[in-house]
Amino acid sequence: MTRYGVISDIHGNAQALMTVYEKLGEMDVDRIICLGDIVGYGASPTKCLDLVLSYCDEVVRGNHDEAVLDTELGRYFNNAALAALNWTREQLGPYHLHAISHMKTRIRLGDSLLLVYDTPVLHDSAYIHELPQAIGAFQALDEGICLHGHTHLPTVFRATISESGGTEVSLEIPEDGVPITLYPEDRYLCNPGAVGQPRDNDSRAAFAILEYTTPEEAATFTVHRVAYDIEGAQLETHKAGLPAILAERLEIGT
C-alpha cells in the first residue's frame, strides 16, 4: 500500500504550506502529490514554489500557475486576483518560471490514478463542485480515481453503475479525519480542498491522504484540517501591498 499526501491550491501561503508539510511528516506518507495553483493571491510565491519543488514527487500546473506564464489569461481573473497575479509575476525569476513551464497539466500514475488540476476532460477547464459538473467530468474518466483541485472545497464524487445499467453520481463531503472508502468497481473525483485559501467556511488548511494499493482493491481518501499561523500570512499579504480582501478572507475560510 502507498500512502499519498495530496495537496492543492497553496496560493502563495507559506505559513499554511509549512504547517501541512509538518503534519504530513508526522503521518509518514510515502509520496506527496501537488495538484496545482502553487502561486496566486498570497505573498510568498517563491518560497512556496521552492517548497513544492523540494518535497513533492508529482506536481500539476494550475490555472494561476499558468497565468504567470500567459498574461492573456488575466482577463478571466477578478480585480484582486489579477492584482496578485501581476505582483506574483514580478517576484519570479527565470528559475521559477522555467519550473512552472515544465509542470504537466495531467499525470497518470498507473492505469487507475489520474492527477489533474481542474477536470479530467481534455482541453477543458471547469469547477467540479456540484453534481452537473461531476456528471460531465465522469464522461472523461473511464475508470479509477481522479485527484483534482481548483474549487478549494473538499469533495468526493462517486459514479456507480445502477442495476438498470445507467450511471448514478453522488457527492460526499469529507469530514475531518474520517476515511472515505473508494471501491474498485466505481469511479471517483476526489478533491483535497485548499492548503492556502479554503472556501468552505473553515479557515484551517486542508489536505488529504490517499491510501492506495492496486486497481483491484479498495482505497481510502481522508481529508485532514490543520490550524496554521493565519495572522502571519495576513501580515505578509499586507506588507506586500496586495489587496486587503486577500488577507481578510483567510480568517473566515471563504
Summary of the structure (lengths in Angstrom):
residues: 254
radius of gyration: 17.4
end to end distance: 35.0
largest distance: 59.2
contacts: 879
relative contact order: 0.19
helix: 33%
strand: 25%
